[in-house]
Amino acid sequence: MTAFLIALVVVVAFVWGQMLVLRPSQRDQRLMLLRAEARKLGLHARLLPPPDWYRGEKPSGGLLACYSLLTGDEDKGLPYFRVDRLSDGDWMIRAGDPATLKALALPAQAEHWVSVEARANTLSVWWLERGEPADLPILRETLLKLQKILS
């Protein structure tokens, strides 16, 4: 009977240990929560290989997060606009009208962003996902403000 109990304890400990290994890390849980909140706000969270223009710190896993908002107006389209965050924290316009950046007035939460980009029917923020779910409504409002400025 004692051998049976010892064997049972060993089996239970082994199974329990394997279940702990399968549990997502705290970082992965935070990212899942962040991406789920983005979906609720209508943002499309994607992990993409860094674009050719990206020169910042190498993202973990080799993929950079791109949170996008579709404008839904393919016929009219938006002019191409891109502003990148430099290593010193300043923003540099790479494409588009410099007045757009001043009118956009990027929020303090933009310290986690790598780039803000507008294409014909998509507005995107490229970032390293270091923010909190509470930052996402501000990200969305910034993209909507950019759409209004460029329209």
TIDO-349508 format. One record per residue: residue number from 1; x, y, z of N, C-alpha, C, CB in turn. Coordinates in Angstrom, 2 decimals. Glycine has a CB too. Layout:
REM residues N
+------+---------+---------+---------+---------+---------+---------+---------+---------+---------+---------+---------+---------+
| resi |      nx |      ny |      nz |     cax |     cay |     caz |      cx |      cy |      cz |     cbx |     cby |     cbz |
+------+---------+---------+---------+---------+---------+---------+---------+---------+---------+---------+---------+---------+
|  NUM |       X |       Y |       Z |       X |       Y |       Z |       X |       Y |       Z |       X |       Y |       Z |
...
+------+---------+---------+---------+---------+---------+---------+---------+---------+---------+---------+---------+---------+
REM end
This chain:
REM residues 151
+------+---------+---------+---------+---------+---------+---------+---------+---------+---------+---------+---------+---------+
| resi |      nx |      ny |      nz |     cax |     cay |     caz |      cx |      cy |      cz |     cbx |     cby |     cbz |
+------+---------+---------+---------+---------+---------+---------+---------+---------+---------+---------+---------+---------+
|    1 |    0.82 |   -1.19 |    0.00 |    0.00 |    0.00 |    0.00 |    0.86 |    1.26 |    0.00 |   -0.93 |    0.00 |    1.20 |
|    2 |    1.95 |    1.24 |    0.78 |    2.84 |    2.39 |    0.84 |    3.49 |    2.66 |   -0.52 |    3.93 |    2.18 |    1.91 |
|    3 |    3.88 |    1.61 |   -1.20 |    4.49 |    1.77 |   -2.53 |    3.49 |    2.37 |   -3.50 |    5.00 |    0.41 |   -3.06 |
|    4 |    2.22 |    1.97 |   -3.37 |    1.18 |    2.52 |   -4.24 |    1.01 |    4.02 |   -3.99 |   -0.16 |    1.79 |   -4.01 |
|    5 |    0.98 |    4.44 |   -2.74 |    0.83 |    5.86 |   -2.41 |    2.03 |    6.67 |   -2.91 |    0.67 |    6.05 |   -0.90 |
|    6 |    3.22 |    6.13 |   -2.75 |    4.42 |    6.82 |   -3.23 |    4.35 |    6.96 |   -4.75 |    5.71 |    6.06 |   -2.81 |
|    7 |    3.97 |    5.89 |   -5.43 |    3.86 |    5.94 |   -6.90 |    2.79 |    6.94 |   -7.32 |    3.53 |    4.54 |   -7.46 |
|    8 |    1.67 |    6.97 |   -6.60 |    0.59 |    7.91 |   -6.91 |    1.05 |    9.35 |   -6.73 |   -0.63 |    7.63 |   -6.02 |
|    9 |    1.76 |    9.63 |   -5.65 |    2.28 |   10.98 |   -5.40 |    3.26 |   11.38 |   -6.50 |    2.97 |   11.06 |   -4.01 |
|   10 |    4.13 |   10.47 |   -6.91 |    5.10 |   10.76 |   -7.97 |    4.38 |   11.06 |   -9.28 |    6.08 |    9.58 |   -8.16 |
|   11 |    3.37 |   10.27 |   -9.62 |    2.62 |   10.48 |  -10.87 |    1.89 |   11.82 |  -10.82 |    1.62 |    9.33 |  -11.10 |
|   12 |    1.22 |   12.12 |   -9.71 |    0.50 |   13.38 |   -9.58 |    1.48 |   14.55 |   -9.67 |   -0.28 |   13.43 |   -8.25 |
|   13 |    2.62 |   14.46 |   -9.00 |    3.62 |   15.53 |   -9.06 |    4.14 |   15.70 |  -10.48 |    4.79 |   15.23 |   -8.10 |
|   14 |    4.36 |   14.61 |  -11.18 |    4.84 |   14.69 |  -12.56 |    3.81 |   15.37 |  -13.46 |    5.17 |   13.28 |  -13.10 |
|   15 |    2.54 |   14.96 |  -13.36 |    1.48 |   15.55 |  -14.18 |    1.31 |   17.02 |  -13.84 |    0.14 |   14.79 |  -13.98 |
|   16 |    1.30 |   17.36 |  -12.56 |    1.14 |   18.75 |  -12.14 |    2.30 |   19.61 |  -12.65 |    1.04 |   18.84 |  -10.61 |
|   17 |    3.51 |   19.07 |  -12.58 |    4.68 |   19.80 |  -13.08 |    4.59 |   20.07 |  -14.57 |    5.95 |   19.02 |  -12.78 |
|   18 |    4.09 |   19.09 |  -15.32 |    3.94 |   19.28 |  -16.77 |    2.88 |   20.35 |  -17.07 |    3.55 |   17.95 |  -17.44 |
|   19 |    1.83 |   20.39 |  -16.26 |    0.79 |   21.40 |  -16.47 |    1.33 |   22.80 |  -16.21 |   -0.42 |   21.13 |  -15.56 |
|   20 |    2.22 |   22.94 |  -15.23 |    2.81 |   24.25 |  -14.95 |    3.68 |   24.72 |  -16.11 |    3.63 |   24.20 |  -13.67 |
|   21 |    4.36 |   23.80 |  -16.76 |    5.21 |   24.15 |  -17.89 |    4.37 |   24.64 |  -19.06 |    6.08 |   22.95 |  -18.32 |
|   22 |    3.17 |   24.11 |  -19.22 |    2.30 |   24.48 |  -20.34 |    1.62 |   25.83 |  -20.15 |    1.26 |   23.42 |  -20.54 |
|   23 |    1.61 |   26.34 |  -18.95 |    0.95 |   27.60 |  -18.66 |    1.72 |   28.75 |  -19.31 |    0.83 |   27.83 |  -17.13 |
|   24 |    1.01 |   29.69 |  -19.96 |    1.71 |   30.83 |  -20.56 |    2.40 |   31.69 |  -19.50 |    0.72 |   31.70 |  -21.36 |
|   25 |    3.51 |   32.28 |  -19.88 |    4.25 |   33.15 |  -18.95 |    3.43 |   34.41 |  -18.68 |    5.65 |   33.52 |  -19.53 |
|   26 |    3.83 |   35.16 |  -17.67 |    3.13 |   36.42 |  -17.35 |    3.20 |   37.38 |  -18.52 |    3.74 |   37.07 |  -16.09 |
|   27 |    4.33 |   37.42 |  -19.21 |    4.47 |   38.30 |  -20.37 |    3.49 |   37.89 |  -21.47 |    5.92 |   38.26 |  -20.92 |
|   28 |    3.39 |   36.59 |  -21.74 |    2.46 |   36.11 |  -22.76 |    1.02 |   36.39 |  -22.37 |    2.66 |   34.62 |  -23.00 |
|   29 |    0.70 |   36.25 |  -21.09 |   -0.66 |   36.55 |  -20.63 |   -0.97 |   38.03 |  -20.81 |   -0.82 |   36.14 |  -19.15 |
|   30 |    0.01 |   38.89 |  -20.51 |   -0.19 |   40.34 |  -20.67 |   -0.41 |   40.68 |  -22.14 |    1.03 |   41.12 |  -20.12 |
|   31 |    0.36 |   40.07 |  -23.03 |    0.21 |   40.34 |  -24.46 |   -1.13 |   39.83 |  -24.99 |    1.36 |   39.70 |  -25.24 |
|   32 |   -1.57 |   38.68 |  -24.50 |   -2.89 |   38.16 |  -24.92 |   -3.99 |   39.12 |  -24.49 |   -3.13 |   36.76 |  -24.32 |
|   33 |   -3.89 |   39.64 |  -23.27 |   -4.88 |   40.60 |  -22.77 |   -4.85 |   41.88 |  -23.59 |   -4.63 |   40.91 |  -21.28 |
|   34 |   -3.65 |   42.36 |  -23.90 |   -3.48 |   43.58 |  -24.69 |   -4.11 |   43.41 |  -26.07 |   -1.99 |   43.93 |  -24.81 |
|   35 |   -3.84 |   42.29 |  -26.73 |   -4.37 |   42.05 |  -28.08 |   -5.88 |   41.83 |  -28.07 |   -3.67 |   40.85 |  -28.71 |
|   36 |   -6.39 |   41.19 |  -27.03 |   -7.84 |   41.00 |  -26.92 |   -8.54 |   42.35 |  -26.74 |   -8.18 |   40.06 |  -25.74 |
|   37 |   -7.96 |   43.22 |  -25.94 |   -8.52 |   44.56 |  -25.74 |   -8.47 |   45.35 |  -27.04 |   -7.77 |   45.30 |  -24.62 |
|   38 |   -7.40 |   45.20 |  -27.80 |   -7.29 |   45.88 |  -29.09 |   -8.40 |   45.44 |  -30.03 |   -5.91 |   45.61 |  -29.73 |
|   39 |   -8.69 |   44.15 |  -30.06 |   -9.77 |   43.65 |  -30.91 |  -11.11 |   44.24 |  -30.50 |   -9.84 |   42.11 |  -30.86 |
|   40 |  -11.34 |   44.39 |  -29.19 |  -12.59 |   44.98 |  -28.72 |  -12.75 |   46.41 |  -29.21 |  -12.65 |   44.95 |  -27.19 |
|   41 |  -11.64 |   47.11 |  -29.36 |  -11.67 |   48.51 |  -29.81 |  -11.67 |   48.64 |  -31.33 |  -10.48 |   49.25 |  -29.24 |
|   42 |  -11.66 |   47.52 |  -32.04 |  -11.68 |   47.56 |  -33.50 |  -10.30 |   47.68 |  -34.13 |  -12.52 |   48.69 |  -33.95 |
|   43 |   -9.27 |   47.49 |  -33.34 |   -7.90 |   47.53 |  -33.86 |   -7.48 |   46.13 |  -34.30 |   -6.91 |   48.10 |  -32.80 |
|   44 |   -6.73 |   46.05 |  -35.36 |   -6.21 |   44.78 |  -35.85 |   -4.76 |   44.65 |  -35.38 |   -6.32 |   44.67 |  -37.41 |
|   45 |   -4.53 |   43.75 |  -34.44 |   -3.18 |   43.54 |  -33.91 |   -2.51 |   42.44 |  -34.71 |   -3.22 |   43.17 |  -32.38 |
|   46 |   -1.38 |   42.79 |  -35.32 |   -0.63 |   41.81 |  -36.11 |    0.83 |   41.85 |  -35.71 |   -0.79 |   42.09 |  -37.63 |
|   47 |    1.48 |   40.70 |  -35.82 |    2.92 |   40.61 |  -35.63 |    3.52 |   40.40 |  -37.01 |    3.33 |   39.46 |  -34.63 |
|   48 |    4.37 |   41.34 |  -37.42 |    4.94 |   41.30 |  -38.76 |    6.46 |   41.41 |  -38.69 |    4.36 |   42.44 |  -39.63 |
|   49 |    7.13 |   40.89 |  -39.71 |    8.58 |   41.14 |  -39.76 |    8.81 |   42.65 |  -39.82 |    9.24 |   40.42 |  -40.99 |
|   50 |    9.84 |   43.15 |  -39.16 |   10.08 |   44.59 |  -39.21 |   10.24 |   45.07 |  -40.65 |   11.34 |   44.96 |  -38.39 |
|   51 |    9.63 |   46.21 |  -40.99 |    9.76 |   46.75 |  -42.34 |   11.21 |   47.11 |  -42.65 |    8.85 |   47.98 |  -42.52 |
|   52 |   11.51 |   47.30 |  -43.91 |   12.87 |   47.64 |  -44.33 |   13.37 |   48.93 |  -43.67 |   12.93 |   47.78 |  -45.84 |
|   53 |   12.46 |   49.87 |  -43.42 |   12.88 |   51.15 |  -42.87 |   13.18 |   51.07 |  -41.37 |   11.81 |   52.18 |  -43.12 |
|   54 |   12.80 |   49.98 |  -40.68 |   12.97 |   49.89 |  -39.23 |   14.44 |   49.74 |  -38.85 |   12.16 |   48.71 |  -38.67 |
|   55 |   14.92 |   50.61 |  -37.96 |   16.31 |   50.58 |  -37.52 |   16.45 |   50.50 |  -36.00 |   17.04 |   51.80 |  -38.03 |
|   56 |   15.37 |   50.26 |  -35.30 |   15.40 |   50.26 |  -33.84 |   15.87 |   48.95 |  -33.24 |   14.04 |   50.58 |  -33.31 |
|   57 |   15.60 |   48.80 |  -31.95 |   16.01 |   47.60 |  -31.23 |   15.29 |   46.38 |  -31.81 |   15.70 |   47.73 |  -29.71 |
|   58 |   16.01 |   45.28 |  -31.88 |   15.45 |   44.07 |  -32.47 |   14.32 |   43.55 |  -31.57 |   16.55 |   42.97 |  -32.65 |
|   59 |   13.11 |   43.39 |  -32.13 |   12.00 |   42.91 |  -31.32 |   12.18 |   41.44 |  -30.93 |   10.68 |   43.09 |  -32.06 |
|   60 |   11.62 |   41.06 |  -29.78 |   11.72 |   39.66 |  -29.35 |   10.95 |   38.79 |  -30.33 |   11.17 |   39.48 |  -27.90 |
|   61 |   11.53 |   37.68 |  -30.68 |   10.90 |   36.78 |  -31.65 |   11.07 |   37.23 |  -33.08 |    9.45 |   36.65 |  -31.33 |
|   62 |   11.72 |   38.37 |  -33.30 |   11.96 |   38.85 |  -34.64 |   10.76 |   39.50 |  -35.30 |   12.41 |   37.74 |  -35.48 |
|   63 |    9.65 |   39.66 |  -34.59 |    8.45 |   40.26 |  -35.16 |    8.09 |   41.54 |  -34.41 |    7.27 |   39.27 |  -35.12 |
|   64 |    7.57 |   42.50 |  -35.15 |    7.20 |   43.80 |  -34.59 |    5.67 |   43.90 |  -34.60 |    7.85 |   44.97 |  -35.41 |
|   65 |    5.10 |   44.43 |  -33.53 |    3.65 |   44.56 |  -33.44 |    3.18 |   45.76 |  -34.26 |    3.20 |   44.71 |  -31.97 |
|   66 |    2.13 |   45.53 |  -35.03 |    1.50 |   46.58 |  -35.82 |    0.01 |   46.57 |  -35.50 |    1.76 |   46.37 |  -37.37 |
|   67 |   -0.46 |   47.63 |  -34.85 |   -1.88 |   47.74 |  -34.52 |   -2.49 |   48.71 |  -35.53 |   -2.10 |   48.24 |  -33.03 |
|   68 |   -3.46 |   48.21 |  -36.29 |   -4.01 |   48.98 |  -37.41 |   -5.50 |   49.22 |  -37.25 |   -3.74 |   48.27 |  -38.72 |
|   69 |   -5.93 |   50.30 |  -37.88 |   -7.34 |   50.65 |  -37.96 |   -7.66 |   50.83 |  -39.44 |   -7.66 |   51.96 |  -37.13 |
|   70 |   -8.62 |   50.06 |  -39.93 |   -9.01 |   50.17 |  -41.34 |   -9.93 |   51.37 |  -41.49 |   -9.69 |   48.87 |  -41.84 |
|   71 |   -9.68 |   52.18 |  -42.53 |  -10.51 |   53.36 |  -42.75 |  -11.78 |   53.01 |  -43.51 |   -9.73 |   54.42 |  -43.51 |
|   72 |  -11.75 |   51.96 |  -44.31 |  -12.93 |   51.53 |  -45.05 |  -13.26 |   52.41 |  -46.24 |  -14.09 |   51.50 |  -44.15 |
|   73 |  -12.39 |   53.32 |  -46.59 |  -12.65 |   54.22 |  -47.71 |  -11.56 |   54.04 |  -48.76 |  -12.72 |   55.71 |  -47.24 |
|   74 |  -11.61 |   52.91 |  -49.47 |  -10.57 |   52.62 |  -50.47 |  -10.65 |   53.54 |  -51.68 |  -10.68 |   51.18 |  -50.92 |
|   75 |  -11.86 |   54.00 |  -52.02 |  -12.02 |   54.85 |  -53.21 |  -11.30 |   56.18 |  -53.04 |  -13.51 |   55.10 |  -53.50 |
|   76 |  -11.53 |   56.83 |  -51.90 |  -10.89 |   58.13 |  -51.67 |   -9.42 |   57.94 |  -51.29 |  -11.63 |   58.91 |  -50.56 |
|   77 |   -9.18 |   57.09 |  -50.32 |   -7.81 |   56.82 |  -49.89 |   -7.19 |   57.98 |  -49.13 |   -6.95 |   56.50 |  -51.08 |
|   78 |   -6.18 |   57.67 |  -48.38 |   -5.44 |   58.68 |  -47.62 |   -4.06 |   58.83 |  -48.23 |   -5.34 |   58.30 |  -46.12 |
|   79 |   -3.47 |   60.01 |  -48.11 |   -2.09 |   60.16 |  -48.59 |   -1.14 |   59.39 |  -47.67 |   -1.68 |   61.66 |  -48.66 |
|   80 |   -0.03 |   58.93 |  -48.23 |    0.94 |   58.19 |  -47.42 |    1.60 |   59.15 |  -46.44 |    2.01 |   57.50 |  -48.31 |
|   81 |    1.69 |   58.71 |  -45.18 |    2.30 |   59.51 |  -44.13 |    3.01 |   58.55 |  -43.18 |    1.24 |   60.39 |  -43.37 |
|   82 |    4.22 |   58.91 |  -42.77 |    4.94 |   58.10 |  -41.79 |    5.83 |   58.98 |  -40.95 |    5.76 |   56.99 |  -42.48 |
|   83 |    5.77 |   58.77 |  -39.65 |    6.64 |   59.47 |  -38.71 |    7.26 |   58.40 |  -37.81 |    5.85 |   60.56 |  -37.88 |
|   84 |    8.58 |   58.49 |  -37.61 |    9.31 |   57.49 |  -36.83 |    9.87 |   58.13 |  -35.56 |   10.45 |   56.87 |  -37.66 |
|   85 |    9.92 |   57.33 |  -34.51 |   10.52 |   57.78 |  -33.26 |   12.02 |   57.51 |  -33.32 |    9.88 |   57.06 |  -32.02 |
|   86 |   12.80 |   58.54 |  -33.06 |   14.26 |   58.40 |  -33.05 |   14.72 |   57.90 |  -31.68 |   14.94 |   59.75 |  -33.39 |
|   87 |   15.97 |   57.48 |  -31.60 |   16.49 |   56.93 |  -30.34 |   16.51 |   57.96 |  -29.21 |   17.90 |   56.40 |  -30.56 |
|   88 |   16.56 |   59.25 |  -29.55 |   16.56 |   60.28 |  -28.51 |   15.14 |   60.68 |  -28.07 |   17.29 |   61.51 |  -29.00 |
|   89 |   14.12 |   60.04 |  -28.66 |   12.74 |   60.31 |  -28.27 |   12.02 |   61.29 |  -29.16 |   12.71 |   60.81 |  -26.89 |
|   90 |   12.74 |   61.98 |  -30.03 |   12.09 |   62.91 |  -30.96 |   11.44 |   62.13 |  -32.09 |   13.11 |   63.93 |  -31.51 |
|   91 |   10.55 |   62.80 |  -32.79 |    9.86 |   62.19 |  -33.93 |   10.35 |   62.84 |  -35.21 |    8.32 |   62.34 |  -33.80 |
|   92 |   10.57 |   62.03 |  -36.24 |   11.02 |   62.53 |  -37.53 |   10.04 |   62.10 |  -38.62 |   12.45 |   62.02 |  -37.85 |
|   93 |    9.62 |   63.06 |  -39.40 |    8.71 |   62.77 |  -40.52 |    9.52 |   62.16 |  -41.65 |    7.96 |   64.05 |  -41.00 |
|   94 |    9.10 |   60.98 |  -42.08 |    9.76 |   60.29 |  -43.19 |    9.00 |   60.49 |  -44.49 |    9.90 |   58.80 |  -42.89 |
|   95 |    7.69 |   60.67 |  -44.39 |    6.87 |   60.90 |  -45.59 |    5.63 |   61.67 |  -45.17 |    6.48 |   59.55 |  -46.28 |
|   96 |    5.26 |   62.66 |  -45.96 |    4.06 |   63.44 |  -45.67 |    4.37 |   64.86 |  -45.27 |    3.27 |   62.77 |  -44.59 |
|   97 |    3.32 |   65.58 |  -44.94 |    3.39 |   66.99 |  -44.60 |    3.84 |   67.18 |  -43.15 |    2.02 |   67.67 |  -44.83 |
|   98 |    4.88 |   67.98 |  -42.90 |    5.34 |   68.23 |  -41.52 |    4.27 |   68.84 |  -40.62 |    6.55 |   69.14 |  -41.55 |
|   99 |    3.34 |   69.57 |  -41.20 |    2.27 |   70.18 |  -40.39 |    1.37 |   69.11 |  -39.78 |    1.44 |   71.14 |  -41.25 |
|  100 |    1.32 |   67.94 |  -40.40 |    0.48 |   66.86 |  -39.88 |    0.97 |   66.42 |  -38.51 |    0.48 |   65.66 |  -40.85 |
|  101 |    2.26 |   66.32 |  -38.32 |    2.81 |   65.90 |  -37.03 |    2.47 |   66.91 |  -35.94 |    4.33 |   65.73 |  -37.12 |
|  102 |    2.56 |   68.18 |  -36.25 |    2.21 |   69.21 |  -35.26 |    0.74 |   69.15 |  -34.91 |    2.57 |   70.61 |  -35.79 |
|  103 |   -0.10 |   68.96 |  -35.91 |   -1.54 |   68.88 |  -35.68 |   -1.92 |   67.61 |  -34.92 |   -2.30 |   68.94 |  -37.00 |
|  104 |   -1.15 |   66.56 |  -35.12 |   -1.45 |   65.28 |  -34.47 |   -1.17 |   65.32 |  -32.98 |   -0.64 |   64.16 |  -35.12 |
|  105 |   -0.13 |   66.03 |  -32.57 |    0.25 |   66.16 |  -31.15 |    0.23 |   64.80 |  -30.45 |   -0.71 |   67.14 |  -30.43 |
|  106 |    1.25 |   64.01 |  -30.71 |    1.32 |   62.64 |  -30.18 |    1.29 |   62.64 |  -28.65 |    2.59 |   61.94 |  -30.68 |
|  107 |    0.53 |   61.72 |  -28.05 |    0.38 |   61.69 |  -26.59 |    1.62 |   61.13 |  -25.89 |   -0.83 |   60.85 |  -26.20 |
|  108 |    1.64 |   61.24 |  -24.58 |    2.77 |   60.73 |  -23.79 |    2.93 |   59.22 |  -23.94 |    2.59 |   61.09 |  -22.30 |
|  109 |    1.82 |   58.51 |  -24.17 |    1.89 |   57.06 |  -24.33 |    2.65 |   56.66 |  -25.58 |    0.48 |   56.48 |  -24.38 |
|  110 |    2.90 |   57.61 |  -26.47 |    3.62 |   57.32 |  -27.72 |    5.09 |   57.00 |  -27.46 |    3.52 |   58.51 |  -28.67 |
|  111 |    5.54 |   57.10 |  -26.22 |    6.92 |   56.74 |  -25.91 |    7.20 |   55.27 |  -26.20 |    7.24 |   57.05 |  -24.45 |
|  112 |    6.16 |   54.44 |  -26.25 |    6.30 |   53.02 |  -26.54 |    6.15 |   52.72 |  -28.03 |    5.27 |   52.22 |  -25.75 |
|  113 |    5.85 |   53.72 |  -28.83 |    5.59 |   53.52 |  -30.25 |    6.89 |   53.66 |  -31.04 |    4.54 |   54.51 |  -30.76 |
|  114 |    6.97 |   52.95 |  -32.14 |    8.13 |   53.01 |  -33.03 |    7.84 |   53.92 |  -34.21 |    8.51 |   51.60 |  -33.51 |
|  115 |    6.61 |   53.81 |  -34.74 |    6.25 |   54.58 |  -35.93 |    4.73 |   54.70 |  -36.01 |    6.81 |   53.92 |  -37.20 |
|  116 |    4.28 |   55.79 |  -36.61 |    2.87 |   55.98 |  -36.94 |    2.82 |   56.12 |  -38.45 |    2.23 |   57.25 |  -36.20 |
|  117 |    1.92 |   55.34 |  -39.08 |    1.91 |   55.28 |  -40.53 |    0.47 |   55.32 |  -41.04 |    2.62 |   54.00 |  -41.03 |
|  118 |    0.28 |   56.02 |  -42.15 |   -1.01 |   56.05 |  -42.83 |   -0.79 |   55.60 |  -44.27 |   -1.67 |   57.47 |  -42.78 |
|  119 |   -1.63 |   54.68 |  -44.69 |   -1.64 |   54.23 |  -46.09 |   -3.02 |   54.52 |  -46.65 |   -1.28 |   52.70 |  -46.21 |
|  120 |   -3.26 |   54.12 |  -47.87 |   -4.52 |   54.45 |  -48.55 |   -5.76 |   54.12 |  -47.71 |   -4.59 |   53.72 |  -49.86 |
|  121 |   -5.81 |   52.94 |  -47.11 |   -7.00 |   52.58 |  -46.34 |   -6.68 |   52.03 |  -44.95 |   -7.81 |   51.56 |  -47.10 |
|  122 |   -5.47 |   52.27 |  -44.46 |   -5.05 |   51.74 |  -43.16 |   -4.24 |   52.78 |  -42.39 |   -4.24 |   50.45 |  -43.34 |
|  123 |   -4.54 |   52.88 |  -41.12 |   -3.74 |   53.71 |  -40.20 |   -3.11 |   52.76 |  -39.20 |   -4.63 |   54.81 |  -39.48 |
|  124 |   -1.81 |   52.88 |  -38.98 |   -1.10 |   51.89 |  -38.15 |   -0.15 |   52.55 |  -37.16 |   -0.34 |   50.92 |  -39.02 |
|  125 |    0.00 |   51.87 |  -36.03 |    1.06 |   52.20 |  -35.06 |    1.92 |   50.95 |  -34.94 |    0.46 |   52.65 |  -33.65 |
|  126 |    3.21 |   51.12 |  -35.19 |    4.18 |   50.04 |  -34.98 |    4.77 |   50.26 |  -33.60 |    5.31 |   50.03 |  -36.11 |
|  127 |    4.81 |   49.20 |  -32.79 |    5.35 |   49.37 |  -31.44 |    5.86 |   48.05 |  -30.89 |    4.30 |   49.94 |  -30.52 |
|  128 |    6.50 |   48.12 |  -29.72 |    7.10 |   46.95 |  -29.09 |    6.18 |   46.33 |  -28.03 |    8.44 |   47.32 |  -28.46 |
|  129 |    4.93 |   46.76 |  -27.98 |    3.90 |   46.27 |  -27.05 |    4.34 |   46.37 |  -25.59 |    3.56 |   44.82 |  -27.37 |
|  130 |    4.88 |   47.51 |  -25.23 |    5.29 |   47.72 |  -23.83 |    4.25 |   48.50 |  -23.05 |    6.62 |   48.45 |  -23.78 |
|  131 |    3.18 |   48.90 |  -23.69 |    2.15 |   49.67 |  -23.02 |    1.18 |   48.78 |  -22.26 |    1.39 |   50.50 |  -24.01 |
|  132 |    0.15 |   49.39 |  -21.75 |   -0.90 |   48.72 |  -20.98 |   -2.20 |   48.77 |  -21.77 |   -1.07 |   49.37 |  -19.57 |
|  133 |   -3.17 |   47.90 |  -21.44 |   -4.47 |   47.96 |  -22.12 |   -5.13 |   49.34 |  -22.03 |   -5.40 |   46.91 |  -21.54 |
|  134 |   -4.87 |   50.08 |  -20.96 |   -5.45 |   51.41 |  -20.81 |   -4.90 |   52.39 |  -21.85 |   -5.17 |   51.95 |  -19.41 |
|  135 |   -3.76 |   52.07 |  -22.48 |   -3.18 |   52.94 |  -23.50 |   -3.87 |   52.77 |  -24.86 |   -1.70 |   52.66 |  -23.65 |
|  136 |   -4.58 |   51.68 |  -25.05 |   -5.16 |   51.38 |  -26.37 |   -6.23 |   52.37 |  -26.82 |   -5.74 |   50.01 |  -26.35 |
|  137 |   -7.14 |   52.84 |  -25.94 |   -8.08 |   53.86 |  -26.41 |   -7.37 |   55.13 |  -26.90 |   -9.06 |   54.22 |  -25.29 |
|  138 |   -6.26 |   55.48 |  -26.27 |   -5.50 |   56.66 |  -26.70 |   -4.87 |   56.39 |  -28.06 |   -4.41 |   57.02 |  -25.66 |
|  139 |   -4.35 |   55.18 |  -28.26 |   -3.78 |   54.80 |  -29.55 |   -4.85 |   54.90 |  -30.64 |   -3.20 |   53.36 |  -29.49 |
|  140 |   -6.04 |   54.37 |  -30.35 |   -7.13 |   54.41 |  -31.32 |   -7.54 |   55.86 |  -31.63 |   -8.35 |   53.62 |  -30.80 |
|  141 |   -7.67 |   56.68 |  -30.60 |   -8.05 |   58.08 |  -30.81 |   -6.99 |   58.82 |  -31.63 |   -8.25 |   58.79 |  -29.46 |
|  142 |   -5.73 |   58.50 |  -31.42 |   -4.66 |   59.12 |  -32.21 |   -4.80 |   58.74 |  -33.67 |   -3.28 |   58.70 |  -31.68 |
|  143 |   -5.10 |   57.48 |  -33.95 |   -5.28 |   57.05 |  -35.34 |   -6.50 |   57.71 |  -35.97 |   -5.41 |   55.52 |  -35.41 |
|  144 |   -7.58 |   57.84 |  -35.21 |   -8.78 |   58.52 |  -35.74 |   -8.50 |   60.00 |  -36.00 |   -9.96 |   58.37 |  -34.76 |
|  145 |   -7.72 |   60.61 |  -35.12 |   -7.34 |   62.02 |  -35.31 |   -6.48 |   62.17 |  -36.56 |   -6.58 |   62.56 |  -34.07 |
|  146 |   -5.56 |   61.23 |  -36.77 |   -4.73 |   61.25 |  -37.98 |   -5.59 |   61.11 |  -39.23 |   -3.67 |   60.14 |  -37.93 |
|  147 |   -6.58 |   60.23 |  -39.17 |   -7.48 |   60.07 |  -40.31 |   -8.20 |   61.37 |  -40.62 |   -8.50 |   58.94 |  -40.04 |
|  148 |   -8.67 |   62.04 |  -39.59 |   -9.39 |   63.31 |  -39.77 |   -8.46 |   64.37 |  -40.37 |   -9.97 |   63.80 |  -38.43 |
|  149 |   -7.23 |   64.43 |  -39.90 |   -6.27 |   65.41 |  -40.41 |   -5.95 |   65.15 |  -41.88 |   -4.97 |   65.39 |  -39.58 |
|  150 |   -5.77 |   63.89 |  -42.24 |   -5.37 |   63.55 |  -43.61 |   -6.53 |   63.56 |  -44.60 |   -4.72 |   62.20 |  -43.62 |
|  151 |   -7.77 |   63.50 |  -44.10 |   -8.93 |   63.46 |  -45.01 |   -9.18 |   64.79 |  -45.67 |  -10.17 |   63.02 |  -44.27 |
+------+---------+---------+---------+---------+---------+---------+---------+---------+---------+---------+---------+---------+
REM end
